[in-house]
């Protein structure tokens, strides 16, 4: 993945503000670096899921992909937290660490109070994304690994690799009993289904946060 354009543009902006090495330790620079690292973590785990989908050993790959999905969903939540922390810092929301979270009502209250309703309303359209990521992350990290198995029209050891697919259940907290009880109604998707669904929104979210970093960072401050 190439570095998202919003970070390149922010880096250019920092170059105009900070002409000496102390700029590297400026809070805005550190927040931007953390944000960029977090989106890279999301892409990192998505890459290994993609690579394992190509494995000739689909049974082993399905197990590994389940583990990578736990880390993927966790990385997505970490990115959201990095965004919330950045907004809390640049707008001085005076929140405790655990309150710097898009899922906390106090975060939204303080954002509107300190930054204004215009800023708050720029992030409200992402509410559905926040809820979906948090739901998947909480289920995957705290309760059960996403359910991933090999789909084969026949016995796996007698079926050509090109006819086999690795699929996951599109439902948090699903396990073998869920699959058995709801065989006909289960929605199966490819392991990168949510990455493809969320990726453009996550990049747009980063773009918005980078705009706020830029607007609140001044030379000599």
N, C-alpha and C positions, 0 to 999 in steps of 0.2 A: 504494500500500500504506500502510495506517495503521501508526503506530509500534506494534510488538508490546507487549502489555500488560506483559510482564516488565520492559521498560525504563522504562515509565511508573511502575511500582511501585517500581523501584529509584531512580528520580529523586526520588520522594516521600520515600523513605528517606534519601537524601542531604540533602534539604531539612531534615530533622530533626536531622541530624548537623552540617552545615556551614551556619552562618548568616552567614558572611562570605565575601567573594570569594576568599580563599586556598583555599577548598574546591574551586574550579574546577581547581586544579593538583594536587589529591590523586591519588595513583596509582590508587586504586580508580575515581575519576571518569574518569580518562584511559583506563583499561582498558575501562570500560563504554562510553565514547564510541567507542572503536575497534571494539568488538564490534558496536555498533549500526550503525556505518558499513559494516561488512563485510556484514551481512545486507542492508543497503540496496543495496550493490553487486550482490549476487545478484539482487535484485528488479529493479534497473536493467537488467541485461542480459536478463533474462527478458522484460521489457516490450518491448524492441526486437525480440526474436525474435518475440513475439506480433504486433507491429505489421507486421513484414515478411511475416508469413504472410497478411496481408490485401492485400498489394500486387498490382496487376493484372499486373505484370511478374514472373511466377513464376521465370523463368530467372535474372534479376538477384537476386531475393529469395533464391533458394536459395544463391547465392554469398555474399551478405551474412550469411545465417543461419549458414552454416558458420563465418564469422569471429566472429560474436557468440557462437557455442557455445564457441569456444576461450576467449573471455573469461568466459563463464558458468562453465565448469568451473574455470577459474583462480580466479574469485571464490569459488566453493564451497570450494576448498582453502584460500584465504586466510581464510575464515571459520573453518574448522577450526583453522588455525594461531593465529588470534586467541583462540579458546577455550582451546587448549593453553597459550598464552603467559599468558593470564589466570590459569589454574589454577596455573601454575608460579610466578607472581608472588605471588598471594595466599596460597599455602601455602609459599612460600619453598623451592622444590624444589632450588635451587642447581644449575641446569642451564645449560649453554652455549646460545647462541641456536639452533643447529641441533638441539639435543636437545629443544627445546620443541615436540614434534611427536607427535601421536597414533600415528604409525607407528613410533616409536622405542621399543624395549623398555625402555630406561633411563628414559623418561618414566613408564611405568606402574610401574616398580620404585620410583622416587622418590615418586610420588604415593601409593602404598600405605605407604611408609615414613614420609613426613612428614604425610600427611593421614589415613591409616587405610584399612582395607579397605572400610569402609562407603562412603566417598567414592569410592574407586576403582570399586566395584561399581555405583555409580549411572551410570557412564559406559561400562561394558563392554557394555551392550545396544546401544550405538551402533556397535559394532565393524564390523558389516556395512556400515553407511552410510559409515564412514571408508574402508574398503577400496574400495568402489565409486567414491567420489568421487576417491580418489587414483589409481585405475586409469585413470579417464577423463581426469583432469587431466594425468597424466604422458603419456598417449598424445596428447592434443590439443595440449599446449604443447610437448612435446619431440620428437614424432615426426610426426604427421600430423593435419591438420584433419578433424573429423568429416565423414563422407561424406553429403552432402545433395544431393538432386536433385528435379526436378519429375516427378511421376507424372501421365501423361495417357493417356486411352484412345485418343487419336489424335495426329496431328501437332499440336504445341503452338500453331502459328500458325493452326490451323483448329478448335481446340477451345474451347468457351466456358469462361471463367474458373471458373465454379462447378463444373465437372467435373474441374478440375485440383487436385492436392494436392502439397504440399511435404513430403517424407519424408526421414528420416535412417536410416542403418543402425545398429541397436542393438548395435554391436560396436566396441570401441576398435580403432584401427589399421586399420580397413577402408579399402580403396581400390578402384579400378575393377577390378583383377584379382580381388579378393575377390568382388565382385558377379558378375563373369562366371563364375567357377568355381563359385559357390554360389547361382546364380540361384533355384533352387527352395526352398532352405532359409534364405535370408536373412530375418531379421526386420526389417521396416520399421516405424518408429514416427513419430509426429509430433515435431517438433523440441523441444517442451516436455514430452515424455514424462518425462524424468528430473526436471525441475523439479517436476512434479506429484507424482512419486513421493517426492521428497526434502523438499519444502517443509515439511510438518508436522513431520518429524523434525528439521530444522534449527531450527525455531522452538522445539521441545521442548528441544533441546540448549542453545540460548540461555537458555531459562528456567532450566535446571539451573545453568548457569554464573553467571547473575545471582543465584541463591540463594547460591552460594558467595561471590560478591563481597560480598553483604549480610552473610553470617554472619561474614566476616573483616574487616569494616570497622567501626571503632569511633570514637567521637567523640574528637577530639583526637589521633588517630594517623595 
